[in-house]
């Protein structure tokens, strides 16, 4: 089911917050980004990202080993790119 524009904005904001906190896996983040678009894995992989649906499926299951280029392709539609971030101190 496709989200309304308001629901998509809210989900994007929630995802941004969880990414900043480091509380979401790569696979979950990618799955949520795809679901915000309302597309199937096949559609998102081929039309938006330009990768094979199998690679996208593996990434969403946290079993893939994507290249930096693939990660940047996946994040680009949402304004994300791969980079170094500081870890939050445990103490």
PyMOL Python script that loads the backbone (N, CA, C, O; Angstrom):
from pymol import cmd

cmd.read_pdbstr("""\
ATOM      1  N   UNK A   1       0.842  -1.180   0.000  1.00  0.00           N
ATOM      2  CA  UNK A   1       0.000   0.000   0.000  1.00  0.00           C
ATOM      3  C   UNK A   1       0.887   1.243   0.000  1.00  0.00           C
ATOM      4  O   UNK A   1       1.807   1.359   0.810  1.00  0.00           O
ATOM      5  N   UNK A   2       0.605   2.163  -0.907  1.00  0.00           N
ATOM      6  CA  UNK A   2       1.385   3.377  -1.036  1.00  0.00           C
ATOM      7  C   UNK A   2       1.045   4.359   0.087  1.00  0.00           C
ATOM      8  O   UNK A   2      -0.114   4.515   0.470  1.00  0.00           O
ATOM      9  N   UNK A   3       2.077   5.010   0.596  1.00  0.00           N
ATOM     10  CA  UNK A   3       1.896   5.988   1.675  1.00  0.00           C
ATOM     11  C   UNK A   3       1.409   7.307   1.106  1.00  0.00           C
ATOM     12  O   UNK A   3       1.650   7.628  -0.058  1.00  0.00           O
ATOM     13  N   UNK A   4       0.725   8.059   1.941  1.00  0.00           N
ATOM     14  CA  UNK A   4       0.385   9.426   1.562  1.00  0.00           C
ATOM     15  C   UNK A   4       1.665  10.249   1.637  1.00  0.00           C
ATOM     16  O   UNK A   4       2.663   9.800   2.202  1.00  0.00           O
ATOM     17  N   UNK A   5       1.640  11.441   1.073  1.00  0.00           N
ATOM     18  CA  UNK A   5       2.815  12.316   1.115  1.00  0.00           C
ATOM     19  C   UNK A   5       3.200  12.633   2.559  1.00  0.00           C
ATOM     20  O   UNK A   5       4.383  12.672   2.895  1.00  0.00           O
ATOM     21  N   UNK A   6       2.203  12.859   3.406  1.00  0.00           N
ATOM     22  CA  UNK A   6       2.465  13.160   4.816  1.00  0.00           C
ATOM     23  C   UNK A   6       3.082  11.957   5.522  1.00  0.00           C
ATOM     24  O   UNK A   6       4.037  12.111   6.284  1.00  0.00           O
ATOM     25  N   UNK A   7       2.550  10.769   5.277  1.00  0.00           N
ATOM     26  CA  UNK A   7       3.113   9.556   5.881  1.00  0.00           C
ATOM     27  C   UNK A   7       4.557   9.347   5.428  1.00  0.00           C
ATOM     28  O   UNK A   7       5.414   8.970   6.228  1.00  0.00           O
ATOM     29  N   UNK A   8       4.823   9.590   4.155  1.00  0.00           N
ATOM     30  CA  UNK A   8       6.180   9.436   3.630  1.00  0.00           C
ATOM     31  C   UNK A   8       7.129  10.422   4.307  1.00  0.00           C
ATOM     32  O   UNK A   8       8.245  10.048   4.670  1.00  0.00           O
ATOM     33  N   UNK A   9       6.707  11.665   4.480  1.00  0.00           N
ATOM     34  CA  UNK A   9       7.542  12.663   5.170  1.00  0.00           C
ATOM     35  C   UNK A   9       7.841  12.226   6.601  1.00  0.00           C
ATOM     36  O   UNK A   9       8.977  12.321   7.066  1.00  0.00           O
ATOM     37  N   UNK A  10       6.817  11.752   7.285  1.00  0.00           N
ATOM     38  CA  UNK A  10       7.000  11.310   8.673  1.00  0.00           C
ATOM     39  C   UNK A  10       7.936  10.110   8.749  1.00  0.00           C
ATOM     40  O   UNK A  10       8.792  10.045   9.631  1.00  0.00           O
ATOM     41  N   UNK A  11       7.780   9.171   7.837  1.00  0.00           N
ATOM     42  CA  UNK A  11       8.643   7.981   7.834  1.00  0.00           C
ATOM     43  C   UNK A  11      10.088   8.358   7.494  1.00  0.00           C
ATOM     44  O   UNK A  11      11.022   7.817   8.085  1.00  0.00           O
ATOM     45  N   UNK A  12      10.275   9.270   6.558  1.00  0.00           N
ATOM     46  CA  UNK A  12      11.629   9.747   6.230  1.00  0.00           C
ATOM     47  C   UNK A  12      12.281  10.381   7.456  1.00  0.00           C
ATOM     48  O   UNK A  12      13.453  10.133   7.736  1.00  0.00           O
ATOM     49  N   UNK A  13      11.525  11.195   8.182  1.00  0.00           N
ATOM     50  CA  UNK A  13      12.057  11.851   9.384  1.00  0.00           C
ATOM     51  C   UNK A  13      12.421  10.818  10.448  1.00  0.00           C
ATOM     52  O   UNK A  13      13.488  10.900  11.058  1.00  0.00           O
ATOM     53  N   UNK A  14      11.538   9.850  10.670  1.00  0.00           N
ATOM     54  CA  UNK A  14      11.813   8.779  11.645  1.00  0.00           C
ATOM     55  C   UNK A  14      13.068   8.008  11.258  1.00  0.00           C
ATOM     56  O   UNK A  14      13.913   7.710  12.102  1.00  0.00           O
ATOM     57  N   UNK A  15      13.178   7.692   9.980  1.00  0.00           N
ATOM     58  CA  UNK A  15      14.350   6.958   9.495  1.00  0.00           C
ATOM     59  C   UNK A  15      15.616   7.785   9.691  1.00  0.00           C
ATOM     60  O   UNK A  15      16.634   7.256  10.140  1.00  0.00           O
ATOM     61  N   UNK A  16      15.567   9.072   9.361  1.00  0.00           N
ATOM     62  CA  UNK A  16      16.732   9.953   9.553  1.00  0.00           C
ATOM     63  C   UNK A  16      17.177   9.950  11.011  1.00  0.00           C
ATOM     64  O   UNK A  16      18.371   9.869  11.300  1.00  0.00           O
ATOM     65  N   UNK A  17      16.220  10.039  11.922  1.00  0.00           N
ATOM     66  CA  UNK A  17      16.547  10.049  13.356  1.00  0.00           C
ATOM     67  C   UNK A  17      17.180   8.722  13.778  1.00  0.00           C
ATOM     68  O   UNK A  17      18.173   8.710  14.506  1.00  0.00           O
ATOM     69  N   UNK A  18      16.612   7.615  13.326  1.00  0.00           N
ATOM     70  CA  UNK A  18      17.151   6.306  13.697  1.00  0.00           C
ATOM     71  C   UNK A  18      18.527   6.071  13.086  1.00  0.00           C
ATOM     72  O   UNK A  18      19.385   5.451  13.715  1.00  0.00           O
ATOM     73  N   UNK A  19      18.747   6.558  11.872  1.00  0.00           N
ATOM     74  CA  UNK A  19      20.078   6.443  11.268  1.00  0.00           C
ATOM     75  C   UNK A  19      21.094   7.257  12.072  1.00  0.00           C
ATOM     76  O   UNK A  19      22.209   6.799  12.322  1.00  0.00           O
ATOM     77  N   UNK A  20      20.702   8.454  12.469  1.00  0.00           N
ATOM     78  CA  UNK A  20      21.603   9.307  13.251  1.00  0.00           C
ATOM     79  C   UNK A  20      21.938   8.676  14.595  1.00  0.00           C
ATOM     80  O   UNK A  20      23.049   8.836  15.099  1.00  0.00           O
ATOM     81  N   UNK A  21      20.980   7.960  15.175  1.00  0.00           N
ATOM     82  CA  UNK A  21      21.192   7.305  16.466  1.00  0.00           C
ATOM     83  C   UNK A  21      21.911   5.969  16.319  1.00  0.00           C
ATOM     84  O   UNK A  21      22.403   5.416  17.303  1.00  0.00           O
ATOM     85  N   UNK A  22      21.973   5.448  15.098  1.00  0.00           N
ATOM     86  CA  UNK A  22      22.607   4.157  14.871  1.00  0.00           C
ATOM     87  C   UNK A  22      21.771   2.990  15.359  1.00  0.00           C
ATOM     88  O   UNK A  22      22.314   1.952  15.738  1.00  0.00           O
ATOM     89  N   UNK A  23      20.444   3.152  15.354  1.00  0.00           N
ATOM     90  CA  UNK A  23      19.567   2.111  15.892  1.00  0.00           C
ATOM     91  C   UNK A  23      18.869   1.298  14.818  1.00  0.00           C
ATOM     92  O   UNK A  23      17.940   0.550  15.125  1.00  0.00           O
ATOM     93  N   UNK A  24      19.285   1.422  13.574  1.00  0.00           N
ATOM     94  CA  UNK A  24      18.656   0.710  12.471  1.00  0.00           C
ATOM     95  C   UNK A  24      19.750   0.018  11.653  1.00  0.00           C
ATOM     96  O   UNK A  24      20.818   0.588  11.430  1.00  0.00           O
ATOM     97  N   UNK A  25      19.480  -1.203  11.211  1.00  0.00           N
ATOM     98  CA  UNK A  25      20.462  -1.902  10.377  1.00  0.00           C
ATOM     99  C   UNK A  25      20.407  -1.354   8.957  1.00  0.00           C
ATOM    100  O   UNK A  25      19.440  -0.700   8.567  1.00  0.00           O
ATOM    101  N   UNK A  26      21.448  -1.626   8.199  1.00  0.00           N
ATOM    102  CA  UNK A  26      21.478  -1.208   6.803  1.00  0.00           C
ATOM    103  C   UNK A  26      20.292  -1.817   6.054  1.00  0.00           C
ATOM    104  O   UNK A  26      19.596  -1.119   5.318  1.00  0.00           O
ATOM    105  N   UNK A  27      20.066  -3.100   6.240  1.00  0.00           N
ATOM    106  CA  UNK A  27      18.981  -3.772   5.538  1.00  0.00           C
ATOM    107  C   UNK A  27      17.628  -3.172   5.854  1.00  0.00           C
ATOM    108  O   UNK A  27      16.811  -2.970   4.955  1.00  0.00           O
ATOM    109  N   UNK A  28      17.383  -2.884   7.125  1.00  0.00           N
ATOM    110  CA  UNK A  28      16.111  -2.291   7.517  1.00  0.00           C
ATOM    111  C   UNK A  28      15.970  -0.899   6.925  1.00  0.00           C
ATOM    112  O   UNK A  28      14.889  -0.535   6.463  1.00  0.00           O
ATOM    113  N   UNK A  29      17.038  -0.117   6.928  1.00  0.00           N
ATOM    114  CA  UNK A  29      16.988   1.233   6.366  1.00  0.00           C
ATOM    115  C   UNK A  29      16.672   1.184   4.873  1.00  0.00           C
ATOM    116  O   UNK A  29      15.846   1.954   4.383  1.00  0.00           O
ATOM    117  N   UNK A  30      17.326   0.282   4.159  1.00  0.00           N
ATOM    118  CA  UNK A  30      17.094   0.168   2.720  1.00  0.00           C
ATOM    119  C   UNK A  30      15.658  -0.282   2.446  1.00  0.00           C
ATOM    120  O   UNK A  30      15.002   0.259   1.555  1.00  0.00           O
ATOM    121  N   UNK A  31      15.170  -1.251   3.189  1.00  0.00           N
ATOM    122  CA  UNK A  31      13.800  -1.741   3.025  1.00  0.00           C
ATOM    123  C   UNK A  31      12.805  -0.611   3.268  1.00  0.00           C
ATOM    124  O   UNK A  31      11.840  -0.452   2.520  1.00  0.00           O
ATOM    125  N   UNK A  32      13.045   0.166   4.310  1.00  0.00           N
ATOM    126  CA  UNK A  32      12.136   1.268   4.635  1.00  0.00           C
ATOM    127  C   UNK A  32      12.172   2.350   3.564  1.00  0.00           C
ATOM    128  O   UNK A  32      11.132   2.913   3.220  1.00  0.00           O
ATOM    129  N   UNK A  33      13.358   2.648   3.031  1.00  0.00           N
ATOM    130  CA  UNK A  33      13.445   3.633   1.951  1.00  0.00           C
ATOM    131  C   UNK A  33      12.629   3.162   0.754  1.00  0.00           C
ATOM    132  O   UNK A  33      11.886   3.938   0.152  1.00  0.00           O
ATOM    133  N   UNK A  34      12.774   1.883   0.415  1.00  0.00           N
ATOM    134  CA  UNK A  34      12.037   1.341  -0.725  1.00  0.00           C
ATOM    135  C   UNK A  34      10.536   1.406  -0.462  1.00  0.00           C
ATOM    136  O   UNK A  34       9.769   1.781  -1.349  1.00  0.00           O
ATOM    137  N   UNK A  35      10.113   1.048   0.731  1.00  0.00           N
ATOM    138  CA  UNK A  35       8.681   1.047   1.044  1.00  0.00           C
ATOM    139  C   UNK A  35       8.096   2.462   1.017  1.00  0.00           C
ATOM    140  O   UNK A  35       6.926   2.643   0.681  1.00  0.00           O
ATOM    141  N   UNK A  36       8.892   3.448   1.365  1.00  0.00           N
ATOM    142  CA  UNK A  36       8.433   4.837   1.284  1.00  0.00           C
ATOM    143  C   UNK A  36       8.063   5.172  -0.159  1.00  0.00           C
ATOM    144  O   UNK A  36       7.118   5.921  -0.403  1.00  0.00           O
ATOM    145  N   UNK A  37       8.806   4.617  -1.108  1.00  0.00           N
ATOM    146  CA  UNK A  37       8.513   4.872  -2.524  1.00  0.00           C
ATOM    147  C   UNK A  37       7.297   4.103  -3.008  1.00  0.00           C
ATOM    148  O   UNK A  37       6.729   4.427  -4.051  1.00  0.00           O
ATOM    149  N   UNK A  38       6.887   3.070  -2.246  1.00  0.00           N
ATOM    150  CA  UNK A  38       5.745   2.256  -2.648  1.00  0.00           C
ATOM    151  C   UNK A  38       6.079   1.252  -3.738  1.00  0.00           C
ATOM    152  O   UNK A  38       5.183   0.723  -4.395  1.00  0.00           O
ATOM    153  N   UNK A  39       7.365   0.987  -3.933  1.00  0.00           N
ATOM    154  CA  UNK A  39       7.790   0.090  -5.002  1.00  0.00           C
ATOM    155  C   UNK A  39       8.160  -1.297  -4.482  1.00  0.00           C
ATOM    156  O   UNK A  39       8.509  -1.473  -3.315  1.00  0.00           O
ATOM    157  N   UNK A  40       8.075  -2.266  -5.375  1.00  0.00           N
ATOM    158  CA  UNK A  40       8.544  -3.614  -5.066  1.00  0.00           C
ATOM    159  C   UNK A  40      10.073  -3.616  -5.131  1.00  0.00           C
ATOM    160  O   UNK A  40      10.682  -2.664  -5.619  1.00  0.00           O
ATOM    161  N   UNK A  41      10.684  -4.692  -4.637  1.00  0.00           N
ATOM    162  CA  UNK A  41      12.140  -4.803  -4.733  1.00  0.00           C
ATOM    163  C   UNK A  41      12.583  -4.720  -6.189  1.00  0.00           C
ATOM    164  O   UNK A  41      13.546  -4.025  -6.514  1.00  0.00           O
ATOM    165  N   UNK A  42      11.891  -5.416  -7.043  1.00  0.00           N
ATOM    166  CA  UNK A  42      12.255  -5.451  -8.464  1.00  0.00           C
ATOM    167  C   UNK A  42      12.188  -4.054  -9.077  1.00  0.00           C
ATOM    168  O   UNK A  42      13.113  -3.635  -9.772  1.00  0.00           O
ATOM    169  N   UNK A  43      11.090  -3.331  -8.822  1.00  0.00           N
ATOM    170  CA  UNK A  43      10.932  -1.980  -9.370  1.00  0.00           C
ATOM    171  C   UNK A  43      12.007  -1.042  -8.846  1.00  0.00           C
ATOM    172  O   UNK A  43      12.657  -0.341  -9.621  1.00  0.00           O
ATOM    173  N   UNK A  44      12.196  -1.027  -7.524  1.00  0.00           N
ATOM    174  CA  UNK A  44      13.166  -0.111  -6.914  1.00  0.00           C
ATOM    175  C   UNK A  44      14.576  -0.417  -7.397  1.00  0.00           C
ATOM    176  O   UNK A  44      15.343   0.488  -7.728  1.00  0.00           O
ATOM    177  N   UNK A  45      14.909  -1.714  -7.434  1.00  0.00           N
ATOM    178  CA  UNK A  45      16.260  -2.105  -7.859  1.00  0.00           C
ATOM    179  C   UNK A  45      16.533  -1.670  -9.284  1.00  0.00           C
ATOM    180  O   UNK A  45      17.574  -1.075  -9.563  1.00  0.00           O
ATOM    181  N   UNK A  46      15.627  -1.954 -10.174  1.00  0.00           N
ATOM    182  CA  UNK A  46      15.859  -1.689 -11.600  1.00  0.00           C
ATOM    183  C   UNK A  46      15.618  -0.244 -12.001  1.00  0.00           C
ATOM    184  O   UNK A  46      16.447   0.351 -12.689  1.00  0.00           O
ATOM    185  N   UNK A  47      14.487   0.336 -11.580  1.00  0.00           N
ATOM    186  CA  UNK A  47      14.101   1.667 -12.052  1.00  0.00           C
ATOM    187  C   UNK A  47      14.796   2.803 -11.325  1.00  0.00           C
ATOM    188  O   UNK A  47      15.157   3.807 -11.939  1.00  0.00           O
ATOM    189  N   UNK A  48      14.987   2.652 -10.020  1.00  0.00           N
ATOM    190  CA  UNK A  48      15.507   3.757  -9.220  1.00  0.00           C
ATOM    191  C   UNK A  48      17.006   3.631  -8.975  1.00  0.00           C
ATOM    192  O   UNK A  48      17.753   4.594  -9.151  1.00  0.00           O
ATOM    193  N   UNK A  49      17.444   2.437  -8.568  1.00  0.00           N
ATOM    194  CA  UNK A  49      18.826   2.256  -8.130  1.00  0.00           C
ATOM    195  C   UNK A  49      19.744   1.756  -9.237  1.00  0.00           C
ATOM    196  O   UNK A  49      20.928   2.092  -9.255  1.00  0.00           O
ATOM    197  N   UNK A  50      19.218   0.961 -10.156  1.00  0.00           N
ATOM    198  CA  UNK A  50      20.047   0.436 -11.240  1.00  0.00           C
ATOM    199  C   UNK A  50      20.907  -0.742 -10.826  1.00  0.00           C
ATOM    200  O   UNK A  50      22.033  -0.889 -11.301  1.00  0.00           O
ATOM    201  N   UNK A  51      20.377  -1.593  -9.929  1.00  0.00           N
ATOM    202  CA  UNK A  51      21.087  -2.803  -9.513  1.00  0.00           C
ATOM    203  C   UNK A  51      20.142  -3.988  -9.702  1.00  0.00           C
ATOM    204  O   UNK A  51      18.957  -3.808  -9.985  1.00  0.00           O
ATOM    205  N   UNK A  52      20.670  -5.188  -9.544  1.00  0.00           N
ATOM    206  CA  UNK A  52      19.812  -6.360  -9.709  1.00  0.00           C
ATOM    207  C   UNK A  52      18.909  -6.517  -8.478  1.00  0.00           C
ATOM    208  O   UNK A  52      19.314  -6.198  -7.360  1.00  0.00           O
ATOM    209  N   UNK A  53      17.694  -7.006  -8.691  1.00  0.00           N
ATOM    210  CA  UNK A  53      16.788  -7.236  -7.564  1.00  0.00           C
ATOM    211  C   UNK A  53      17.368  -8.210  -6.537  1.00  0.00           C
ATOM    212  O   UNK A  53      17.098  -8.076  -5.343  1.00  0.00           O
ATOM    213  N   UNK A  54      18.154  -9.178  -6.978  1.00  0.00           N
ATOM    214  CA  UNK A  54      18.771 -10.143  -6.057  1.00  0.00           C
ATOM    215  C   UNK A  54      19.717  -9.436  -5.097  1.00  0.00           C
ATOM    216  O   UNK A  54      19.729  -9.734  -3.902  1.00  0.00           O
ATOM    217  N   UNK A  55      20.504  -8.505  -5.610  1.00  0.00           N
ATOM    218  CA  UNK A  55      21.433  -7.757  -4.750  1.00  0.00           C
ATOM    219  C   UNK A  55      20.654  -6.935  -3.725  1.00  0.00           C
ATOM    220  O   UNK A  55      21.012  -6.898  -2.549  1.00  0.00           O
ATOM    221  N   UNK A  56      19.589  -6.278  -4.177  1.00  0.00           N
ATOM    222  CA  UNK A  56      18.764  -5.486  -3.253  1.00  0.00           C
ATOM    223  C   UNK A  56      18.154  -6.375  -2.178  1.00  0.00           C
ATOM    224  O   UNK A  56      18.137  -6.008  -1.003  1.00  0.00           O
ATOM    225  N   UNK A  57      17.651  -7.544  -2.576  1.00  0.00           N
ATOM    226  CA  UNK A  57      17.041  -8.462  -1.616  1.00  0.00           C
ATOM    227  C   UNK A  57      18.053  -8.896  -0.560  1.00  0.00           C
ATOM    228  O   UNK A  57      17.722  -8.964   0.624  1.00  0.00           O
ATOM    229  N   UNK A  58      19.279  -9.188  -0.977  1.00  0.00           N
ATOM    230  CA  UNK A  58      20.317  -9.591  -0.022  1.00  0.00           C
ATOM    231  C   UNK A  58      20.656  -8.464   0.940  1.00  0.00           C
ATOM    232  O   UNK A  58      20.848  -8.698   2.133  1.00  0.00           O
ATOM    233  N   UNK A  59      20.727  -7.259   0.432  1.00  0.00           N
ATOM    234  CA  UNK A  59      21.025  -6.105   1.287  1.00  0.00           C
ATOM    235  C   UNK A  59      19.903  -5.919   2.307  1.00  0.00           C
ATOM    236  O   UNK A  59      20.164  -5.691   3.488  1.00  0.00           O
ATOM    237  N   UNK A  60      18.654  -6.015   1.849  1.00  0.00           N
ATOM    238  CA  UNK A  60      17.518  -5.839   2.758  1.00  0.00           C
ATOM    239  C   UNK A  60      17.482  -6.915   3.841  1.00  0.00           C
ATOM    240  O   UNK A  60      16.951  -6.678   4.926  1.00  0.00           O
ATOM    241  N   UNK A  61      18.038  -8.086   3.563  1.00  0.00           N
ATOM    242  CA  UNK A  61      18.072  -9.167   4.560  1.00  0.00           C
ATOM    243  C   UNK A  61      19.338  -9.090   5.416  1.00  0.00           C
ATOM    244  O   UNK A  61      19.580  -9.963   6.250  1.00  0.00           O
ATOM    245  N   UNK A  62      20.138  -8.052   5.212  1.00  0.00           N
ATOM    246  CA  UNK A  62      21.417  -7.884   5.922  1.00  0.00           C
ATOM    247  C   UNK A  62      22.374  -9.048   5.664  1.00  0.00           C
ATOM    248  O   UNK A  62      23.193  -9.380   6.520  1.00  0.00           O
ATOM    249  N   UNK A  63      22.272  -9.667   4.487  1.00  0.00           N
ATOM    250  CA  UNK A  63      23.188 -10.751   4.134  1.00  0.00           C
ATOM    251  C   UNK A  63      24.077 -10.374   2.964  1.00  0.00           C
ATOM    252  O   UNK A  63      25.007 -11.111   2.640  1.00  0.00           O
ATOM    253  N   UNK A  64      23.816  -9.257   2.331  1.00  0.00           N
ATOM    254  CA  UNK A  64      24.609  -8.832   1.176  1.00  0.00           C
ATOM    255  C   UNK A  64      25.906  -8.180   1.603  1.00  0.00           C
ATOM    256  O   UNK A  64      26.098  -7.845   2.772  1.00  0.00           O
ATOM    257  N   UNK A  65      26.784  -8.006   0.646  1.00  0.00           N
ATOM    258  CA  UNK A  65      28.064  -7.337   0.867  1.00  0.00           C
ATOM    259  C   UNK A  65      28.221  -6.287  -0.231  1.00  0.00           C
ATOM    260  O   UNK A  65      29.036  -6.446  -1.140  1.00  0.00           O
ATOM    261  N   UNK A  66      27.430  -5.205  -0.140  1.00  0.00           N
ATOM    262  CA  UNK A  66      27.404  -4.227  -1.226  1.00  0.00           C
ATOM    263  C   UNK A  66      28.681  -3.408  -1.317  1.00  0.00           C
ATOM    264  O   UNK A  66      29.373  -3.183  -0.324  1.00  0.00           O
ATOM    265  N   UNK A  67      28.972  -2.972  -2.528  1.00  0.00           N
ATOM    266  CA  UNK A  67      30.102  -2.075  -2.745  1.00  0.00           C
ATOM    267  C   UNK A  67      29.698  -0.665  -2.312  1.00  0.00           C
ATOM    268  O   UNK A  67      28.516  -0.378  -2.124  1.00  0.00           O
ATOM    269  N   UNK A  68      30.682   0.197  -2.159  1.00  0.00           N
ATOM    270  CA  UNK A  68      30.384   1.598  -1.837  1.00  0.00           C
ATOM    271  C   UNK A  68      29.542   2.222  -2.936  1.00  0.00           C
ATOM    272  O   UNK A  68      28.637   3.010  -2.660  1.00  0.00           O
ATOM    273  N   UNK A  69      29.834   1.875  -4.174  1.00  0.00           N
ATOM    274  CA  UNK A  69      29.077   2.409  -5.302  1.00  0.00           C
ATOM    275  C   UNK A  69      27.599   2.014  -5.195  1.00  0.00           C
ATOM    276  O   UNK A  69      26.714   2.842  -5.407  1.00  0.00           O
ATOM    277  N   UNK A  70      27.342   0.757  -4.867  1.00  0.00           N
ATOM    278  CA  UNK A  70      25.960   0.281  -4.725  1.00  0.00           C
ATOM    279  C   UNK A  70      25.268   0.992  -3.571  1.00  0.00           C
ATOM    280  O   UNK A  70      24.114   1.401  -3.698  1.00  0.00           O
ATOM    281  N   UNK A  71      25.959   1.142  -2.451  1.00  0.00           N
ATOM    282  CA  UNK A  71      25.363   1.835  -1.307  1.00  0.00           C
ATOM    283  C   UNK A  71      25.022   3.280  -1.663  1.00  0.00           C
ATOM    284  O   UNK A  71      23.970   3.785  -1.270  1.00  0.00           O
ATOM    285  N   UNK A  72      25.895   3.936  -2.395  1.00  0.00           N
ATOM    286  CA  UNK A  72      25.613   5.310  -2.807  1.00  0.00           C
ATOM    287  C   UNK A  72      24.427   5.372  -3.761  1.00  0.00           C
ATOM    288  O   UNK A  72      23.620   6.298  -3.682  1.00  0.00           O
ATOM    289  N   UNK A  73      24.311   4.395  -4.664  1.00  0.00           N
ATOM    290  CA  UNK A  73      23.159   4.345  -5.573  1.00  0.00           C
ATOM    291  C   UNK A  73      21.863   4.183  -4.790  1.00  0.00           C
ATOM    292  O   UNK A  73      20.857   4.820  -5.103  1.00  0.00           O
ATOM    293  N   UNK A  74      21.891   3.334  -3.778  1.00  0.00           N
ATOM    294  CA  UNK A  74      20.692   3.082  -2.970  1.00  0.00           C
ATOM    295  C   UNK A  74      20.298   4.320  -2.177  1.00  0.00           C
ATOM    296  O   UNK A  74      19.113   4.641  -2.083  1.00  0.00           O
ATOM    297  N   UNK A  75      21.268   5.016  -1.608  1.00  0.00           N
ATOM    298  CA  UNK A  75      20.985   6.179  -0.770  1.00  0.00           C
ATOM    299  C   UNK A  75      20.709   7.457  -1.519  1.00  0.00           C
ATOM    300  O   UNK A  75      20.056   8.356  -0.990  1.00  0.00           O
ATOM    301  N   UNK A  76      21.193   7.555  -2.741  1.00  0.00           N
ATOM    302  CA  UNK A  76      21.090   8.804  -3.512  1.00  0.00           C
ATOM    303  C   UNK A  76      19.666   9.349  -3.614  1.00  0.00           C
ATOM    304  O   UNK A  76      19.481  10.549  -3.412  1.00  0.00           O
ATOM    305  N   UNK A  77      18.645   8.535  -3.916  1.00  0.00           N
ATOM    306  CA  UNK A  77      17.292   9.108  -4.023  1.00  0.00           C
ATOM    307  C   UNK A  77      16.779   9.741  -2.727  1.00  0.00           C
ATOM    308  O   UNK A  77      15.828  10.522  -2.748  1.00  0.00           O
ATOM    309  N   UNK A  78      17.413   9.400  -1.598  1.00  0.00           N
ATOM    310  CA  UNK A  78      16.985   9.950  -0.311  1.00  0.00           C
ATOM    311  C   UNK A  78      17.991  10.965   0.236  1.00  0.00           C
ATOM    312  O   UNK A  78      17.874  11.411   1.377  1.00  0.00           O
ATOM    313  N   UNK A  79      18.969  11.320  -0.577  1.00  0.00           N
ATOM    314  CA  UNK A  79      19.947  12.318  -0.165  1.00  0.00           C
ATOM    315  C   UNK A  79      21.045  11.784   0.731  1.00  0.00           C
ATOM    316  O   UNK A  79      21.687  12.557   1.442  1.00  0.00           O
ATOM    317  N   UNK A  80      21.278  10.463   0.714  1.00  0.00           N
ATOM    318  CA  UNK A  80      22.321   9.864   1.541  1.00  0.00           C
ATOM    319  C   UNK A  80      23.516   9.472   0.690  1.00  0.00           C
ATOM    320  O   UNK A  80      23.382   9.152  -0.491  1.00  0.00           O
ATOM    321  N   UNK A  81      24.686   9.503   1.314  1.00  0.00           N
ATOM    322  CA  UNK A  81      25.892   8.971   0.696  1.00  0.00           C
ATOM    323  C   UNK A  81      26.723   8.326   1.778  1.00  0.00           C
ATOM    324  O   UNK A  81      26.602   8.665   2.955  1.00  0.00           O
ATOM    325  N   UNK A  82      27.566   7.399   1.380  1.00  0.00           N
ATOM    326  CA  UNK A  82      28.411   6.689   2.322  1.00  0.00           C
ATOM    327  C   UNK A  82      29.503   7.622   2.820  1.00  0.00           C
ATOM    328  O   UNK A  82      30.093   8.371   2.041  1.00  0.00           O
ATOM    329  N   UNK A  83      29.769   7.573   4.112  1.00  0.00           N
ATOM    330  CA  UNK A  83      30.830   8.405   4.684  1.00  0.00           C
ATOM    331  C   UNK A  83      31.158   7.971   6.086  1.00  0.00           C
ATOM    332  O   UNK A  83      30.477   7.125   6.665  1.00  0.00           O
ATOM    333  N   UNK A  84      32.187   8.543   6.620  1.00  0.00           N
ATOM    334  CA  UNK A  84      32.567   8.251   7.998  1.00  0.00           C
ATOM    335  C   UNK A  84      31.725   9.093   8.934  1.00  0.00           C
ATOM    336  O   UNK A  84      31.458  10.265   8.672  1.00  0.00           O
ATOM    337  N   UNK A  85      31.312   8.476  10.029  1.00  0.00           N
ATOM    338  CA  UNK A  85      30.578   9.198  11.068  1.00  0.00           C
ATOM    339  C   UNK A  85      31.250   8.879  12.390  1.00  0.00           C
ATOM    340  O   UNK A  85      31.846   7.814  12.555  1.00  0.00           O
ATOM    341  N   UNK A  86      31.153   9.794  13.319  1.00  0.00           N
ATOM    342  CA  UNK A  86      31.739   9.531  14.623  1.00  0.00           C
ATOM    343  C   UNK A  86      30.809   8.625  15.405  1.00  0.00           C
ATOM    344  O   UNK A  86      29.586   8.733  15.322  1.00  0.00           O
ATOM    345  N   UNK A  87      31.423   7.726  16.169  1.00  0.00           N
ATOM    346  CA  UNK A  87      30.638   6.835  17.018  1.00  0.00           C
ATOM    347  C   UNK A  87      30.309   7.552  18.316  1.00  0.00           C
ATOM    348  O   UNK A  87      31.081   8.372  18.815  1.00  0.00           O
ATOM    349  N   UNK A  88      29.165   7.226  18.833  1.00  0.00           N
ATOM    350  CA  UNK A  88      28.790   7.799  20.112  1.00  0.00           C
ATOM    351  C   UNK A  88      29.556   7.037  21.199  1.00  0.00           C
ATOM    352  O   UNK A  88      29.641   5.809  21.168  1.00  0.00           O
ATOM    353  N   UNK A  89      30.093   7.760  22.129  1.00  0.00           N
ATOM    354  CA  UNK A  89      30.861   7.161  23.219  1.00  0.00           C
ATOM    355  C   UNK A  89      29.959   6.367  24.136  1.00  0.00           C
ATOM    356  O   UNK A  89      28.859   6.807  24.468  1.00  0.00           O
ATOM    357  N   UNK A  90      30.419   5.202  24.544  1.00  0.00           N
ATOM    358  CA  UNK A  90      29.637   4.358  25.453  1.00  0.00           C
ATOM    359  C   UNK A  90      29.748   4.856  26.894  1.00  0.00           C
ATOM    360  O   UNK A  90      28.912   4.491  27.721  1.00  0.00           O
ATOM    361  N   UNK A  91      30.717   5.650  27.213  1.00  0.00           N
ATOM    362  CA  UNK A  91      30.910   6.082  28.598  1.00  0.00           C
ATOM    363  C   UNK A  91      30.919   7.498  28.739  1.00  0.00           C
ATOM    364  O   UNK A  91      31.072   8.007  29.849  1.00  0.00           O
TER     365      UNK A  91
END
""", "prot")
cmd.dss("prot")
cmd.show_as("cartoon", "prot")
cmd.util.cbc("prot")
cmd.orient("prot")
